[in-house]
């Protein structure tokens, strides 16, 4: 199924209704864990879906989720819509499990399986179903879309070698990166559009950046002509109105009982301006930026403090995990973009670092400013056999570096931007594994393990379990 219900398309309407009904029925069973509250009951127009950790819900600040919006319409030539890669069941992205189901149901012919960017190599042979299964293996195993970008003119580096497991044969000046589609919900908290910020223009409002992204997605992913200004405005208005968060945990029950503030309704009321709670007090000069710096409060998440002393062990674990995320201190060192080089904004290690130094947007958890960082996700030692390994050389110094994804450097051409990416919004995580830009963390436990190793934090087993319970509740 590619389209949301459209007027005159009865079968599509029935299909979408069936999905929603199943999800709501699953949710109804979850309310029995701790007893339903008024916040548990989905209002008209809200969509609730079960996921591996419980249930998540989406609402629209416009009142209803308008499935007649151009977001759900074919604006290109290959059968795709925005909905093809941004599904509410998966918190408005895609997951390998759902993609494998789509592949089996359609024999790999669903519009997402197109060779312009869905296959490992552009123009792959997809004559037969088994060839399609091989051609779309990264999409099926990690939910990765291929992003082809040219090395910018005048770049400080060149790509002079690639170890490509698929032998695609692309020019070294036009490499392919493989990345997870970011969710099209909770966009009101963004400070940067796309993993590498390529659709974010300096000094431009995020709304304008999102219109650029929608235009590029239509001409690229959907292989269509540029949408009209009215269509772009409608798509971006729709996306900016979406708010998604976990509402139920399979162990703790409702995430909005006994003083807790989980779910999308509280998130929709969360204030935001670009630069809010930024520990560096940067206050960028862009539309939507905060007027003044209010200082930094490491207590970024304040959803479950009321559960610190609760009769439920499961609820107490979530509250402890929130406190760990906010206040557990460790040394943050050698992070390019933060404190990894003399020109970075912080000089030397941050001795009393916390998760919230970078994940600073209150109750959303992304960067509140546009600040791409290299935390090591694309390091060659983390490379898996299913991803290419690129060797880059500095044109002046001849310094060499290897990476599975050059990151923001493919936008700016700057050597110092290699392997830098933005930090995403952290809500509704339970519905949208795998994680990181390359899908290299299959679970949230793998995410915790990465940070534990990268920063030598020294979590105890109980701290890991509590932190995992908290992340699943977002």
Residue pairs with C-beta under 8 A, 6 or more apart in sequence:
1 12
1 15
1 16
2 79
2 80
2 81
2 83
2 84
2 110
2 111
2 112
3 9
3 12
3 72
3 73
3 74
3 81
3 83
4 12
4 16
4 67
4 71
4 72
4 81
4 83
5 12
5 13
5 16
5 17
5 67
5 72
6 12
6 13
6 67
6 68
6 72
6 73
7 68
16 67
19 89
20 47
20 49
23 47
23 48
23 49
23 50
23 55
23 89
24 42
24 48
26 49
26 50
26 55
27 42
27 48
27 49
27 50
27 55
27 247
27 248
30 50
30 54
30 55
30 248
30 250
30 253
30 254
31 40
31 248
31 253
31 254
33 248
33 249
33 250
33 251
33 252
33 253
33 254
34 252
34 253
34 254
34 257
34 312
35 253
35 254
35 257
36 254
37 254
37 256
37 257
39 247
39 254
39 256
39 263
39 265
40 247
40 248
40 254
40 256
42 48
42 57
43 59
44 64
45 59
45 60
45 63
45 64
45 65
46 57
46 58
46 59
46 65
46 264
47 57
47 58
47 59
47 65
47 88
48 55
48 56
48 57
48 247
49 55
49 56
49 57
49 88
49 89
49 431
51 91
51 246
51 430
51 431
52 430
52 431
52 433
53 246
53 249
53 250
53 430
53 472
53 473
54 246
54 247
54 248
54 249
54 250
54 255
54 430
54 472
55 246
55 247
55 248
56 91
56 244
56 245
56 246
56 247
56 428
56 430
56 431
57 244
57 245
57 247
57 263
57 264
58 65
58 88
58 91
58 92
58 185
58 242
58 243
58 244
58 264
59 65
59 242
59 243
59 264
59 265
59 268
60 66
60 238
60 241
60 242
60 243
61 240
61 241
61 243
61 268
62 237
62 238
62 241
65 88
65 242
66 238
69 234
69 235
69 238
70 227
70 231
70 234
70 235
71 81
71 82
71 83
71 86
71 184
71 234
71 235
71 238
71 239
72 81
72 82
72 83
73 81
74 80
74 81
74 222
75 81
75 218
75 222
75 224
75 227
75 231
76 218
76 219
76 221
76 222
76 223
76 224
77 222
77 223
77 224
78 111
78 114
78 116
78 222
78 223
79 111
79 114
80 111
80 112
80 114
80 221
80 222
80 223
81 111
81 222
82 184
82 214
82 217
82 235
84 110
84 111
84 112
85 93
85 94
85 112
85 145
85 181
85 221
86 92
86 93
86 94
86 181
86 183
86 184
87 93
87 94
87 98
88 244
89 98
89 431
90 98
90 431
90 432
91 183
91 185
91 244
91 428
91 429
91 431
91 432
92 183
92 184
92 185
92 242
92 244
93 143
93 180
93 181
93 182
93 183
93 184
93 432
94 112
94 143
94 181
95 143
95 431
95 432
95 433
95 434
96 139
96 140
96 141
96 142
96 143
96 434
96 439
99 112
99 139
99 140
99 143
100 140
102 110
102 112
103 110
103 113
103 132
103 133
103 136
103 140
106 113
107 129
107 132
108 126
108 129
108 132
108 133
108 136
109 132
112 118
112 139
113 119
113 126
113 132
113 136
113 139
114 223
115 121
115 122
115 123
115 124
115 126
115 135
116 122
116 220
116 221
116 223
117 145
117 146
117 147
117 148
117 220
117 221
118 136
118 139
118 145
118 146
119 126
119 135
119 136
119 139
119 146
120 135
120 136
120 137
120 138
120 146
120 166
120 168
120 178
121 135
121 146
121 166
121 167
121 168
121 169
121 170
121 176
122 146
122 148
122 168
122 170
122 176
124 131
124 135
125 131
125 135
126 132
126 135
126 136
133 140
137 386
138 144
138 146
138 178
138 386
139 145
141 386
142 178
142 180
142 386
142 434
142 438
142 439
142 440
143 180
143 181
143 434
143 439
144 178
144 179
144 180
144 438
144 439
145 178
145 179
145 180
145 181
145 221
146 176
146 177
146 178
147 176
147 177
147 178
147 179
148 170
148 174
148 175
148 176
148 177
149 174
149 175
149 177
149 198
149 410
149 411
150 173
150 174
151 157
151 158
151 159
151 173
151 174
151 175
151 410
151 413
152 410
152 411
152 412
152 413
153 413
154 413
155 395
155 409
155 413
155 414
156 394
156 395
156 396
156 413
156 414
156 415
157 392
157 393
157 394
157 395
157 409
157 413
157 415
157 418
158 172
158 173
158 392
158 393
158 395
159 172
159 173
159 175
159 390
159 391
159 392
159 406
160 172
160 391
160 392
160 393
161 172
161 390
161 391
162 172
162 175
162 388
162 389
162 390
162 391
163 388
163 389
164 388
165 385
165 386
165 387
165 388
166 388
168 176
170 176
175 388
175 390
175 406
175 410
176 388
177 405
177 406
177 410
178 387
178 405
178 438
179 195
179 405
179 437
179 438
180 195
180 434
180 435
180 436
180 437
180 438
180 439
182 194
182 195
182 424
183 244
183 424
183 425
183 428
183 432
184 239
184 242
185 239
185 242
185 243
185 244
185 428
186 242
186 243
186 244
186 245
186 267
186 364
186 425
186 427
186 428
187 206
187 210
187 239
187 240
187 242
188 240
188 243
188 272
189 270
189 272
189 361
189 364
189 366
189 425
190 206
190 210
190 366
190 425
191 206
191 274
191 275
191 361
191 366
191 367
191 368
191 369
191 370
191 371
191 422
192 200
192 367
192 370
192 371
192 372
192 422
193 199
193 200
193 206
193 209
193 210
193 212
193 213
194 200
194 213
194 422
195 407
195 421
195 422
195 424
195 437
196 372
196 407
196 408
196 410
196 411
196 420
196 421
196 422
197 370
197 372
197 408
197 411
197 422
198 410
198 411
199 209
199 210
199 212
199 213
199 216
200 206
200 209
200 370
201 208
201 209
201 212
202 286
203 285
203 286
204 286
204 287
205 286
205 287
205 288
206 274
206 287
206 288
207 236
207 240
210 236
210 239
210 240
211 232
211 233
211 235
211 236
214 227
214 232
214 235
214 236
214 239
215 226
215 227
215 232
218 224
218 225
218 226
218 227
219 225
219 226
227 235
243 264
243 267
243 268
244 264
244 427
244 428
245 262
245 263
245 264
245 266
245 267
245 427
245 428
245 474
246 255
246 262
246 263
246 427
246 428
246 429
246 430
246 431
246 472
246 473
246 474
247 254
247 255
247 256
247 262
247 263
247 264
248 254
248 255
249 255
249 314
249 318
249 469
249 472
249 473
251 314
251 469
252 312
252 314
252 315
252 317
252 318
252 469
252 473
253 312
253 314
253 315
254 260
254 262
255 262
255 263
255 303
255 304
255 473
256 262
256 263
256 265
256 266
258 306
258 307
258 310
258 315
259 305
259 306
259 307
260 303
260 304
260 306
260 307
260 315
261 302
261 303
261 304
261 363
262 303
262 304
262 473
262 474
266 303
266 363
267 363
267 364
267 427
270 362
270 363
270 364
271 362
272 361
272 362
272 364
272 368
273 288
273 289
273 290
273 291
274 284
274 286
274 288
274 289
274 290
274 368
274 369
274 370
275 281
275 282
275 283
275 284
275 289
275 290
275 293
275 368
275 369
276 290
276 294
276 360
276 361
276 362
276 368
277 294
277 295
277 296
277 297
277 300
277 360
277 361
277 362
277 368
278 293
278 296
278 360
278 368
278 369
279 296
279 357
279 360
280 345
280 346
280 369
281 293
281 295
281 296
282 345
282 369
282 371
283 289
283 290
283 292
283 293
284 369
284 370
296 360
297 362
298 326
298 327
298 354
298 356
298 357
299 326
299 327
299 356
300 325
300 326
300 356
300 359
300 360
300 361
300 362
300 363
300 365
301 322
301 325
301 326
301 356
301 362
301 363
301 365
301 470
301 474
302 322
302 362
302 363
303 322
303 363
303 473
303 474
304 315
304 318
304 319
304 322
304 470
304 473
305 319
305 322
305 323
306 319
307 315
307 316
307 318
307 319
308 316
308 319
308 320
308 323
309 316
310 316
310 319
314 469
317 465
317 466
317 469
317 470
318 466
318 469
318 470
318 473
319 470
320 463
320 466
320 470
321 466
321 467
321 468
321 469
321 470
321 471
321 473
322 470
324 459
324 463
324 466
324 467
324 470
325 354
325 355
325 356
325 359
325 467
325 470
325 471
326 354
326 355
326 356
327 354
328 354
328 355
328 457
328 459
328 463
329 351
329 352
329 353
329 354
330 353
330 354
330 455
330 456
330 457
330 458
331 349
331 350
331 351
331 353
331 455
331 456
332 338
332 339
332 349
332 350
332 353
332 357
332 455
333 339
333 348
333 349
333 350
333 455
334 340
334 349
335 344
335 373
335 374
335 375
336 344
336 373
336 374
336 416
336 419
336 420
337 344
337 371
337 372
337 373
337 374
337 420
338 344
338 345
338 346
338 350
338 358
338 371
338 373
339 345
339 346
339 347
339 348
339 349
339 350
340 374
341 416
343 416
350 357
353 455
355 451
358 367
358 373
358 423
359 365
359 366
359 367
359 423
359 426
360 367
360 368
361 367
361 368
361 425
364 425
364 426
364 427
365 423
365 425
365 426
365 427
365 474
366 422
366 423
366 424
366 425
366 426
367 422
367 423
370 422
371 422
372 407
372 408
372 417
372 420
372 421
372 422
373 420
373 421
373 422
373 423
374 407
374 418
374 419
374 420
374 421
375 454
376 382
376 419
376 454
377 419
377 421
377 436
377 437
377 438
377 440
377 450
378 403
378 404
378 405
378 406
378 407
378 419
378 421
378 437
378 438
379 403
379 404
379 419
380 389
380 402
380 403
380 404
382 404
382 440
383 389
383 404
384 440
387 404
387 405
387 438
388 404
389 402
389 403
389 404
390 402
390 403
390 404
390 405
390 406
391 400
391 401
391 402
392 400
392 401
392 402
392 403
392 406
392 409
392 415
392 418
393 399
393 400
394 400
394 415
399 415
401 418
403 418
403 419
404 438
405 419
405 437
405 438
406 418
406 419
407 417
407 418
407 419
407 420
407 421
407 437
408 414
408 417
408 418
408 420
408 421
409 415
409 416
409 417
409 418
409 419
409 420
411 417
421 437
426 471
426 474
427 474
428 474
429 435
429 444
429 471
429 472
429 474
430 444
430 471
430 472
430 473
430 474
433 441
433 442
433 443
433 444
434 440
434 441
434 442
434 443
434 446
435 441
435 443
435 444
435 446
435 447
436 447
436 450
440 446
441 447
441 450
444 468
444 471
444 472
445 464
445 468
447 471
448 459
448 464
448 467
448 468
448 471
451 457
452 458
452 459
452 464
459 467
